[in-house]
């Protein structure tokens, strides 16, 4: 059975390591942190594999790629109610 975490956990991981990882390195860090079979869910959607986490965050304006190809939080990113506190 897959482990399911909330996508905000990935936001907190990015926040802690802002602009250090490429997309491939983020997927590796996610696997190292929660296991290779982890899936993520959002407040309004179904669970998806770790490989889709960054696309989800970019599509929802939670993360961006810098000119150097590193992942950063979107400058105007807001976390939905109930998930605001950094849990690092």
Protein Blocks (a to p, Z undefined) as FASTA:
>chain_A
ZZdddfklmmmmmmmmgokbcfklmmmmmmmmnopkbccddfkbccddfklmmmmmmmno
paccdfkopacddfkbccdehilpccZZ
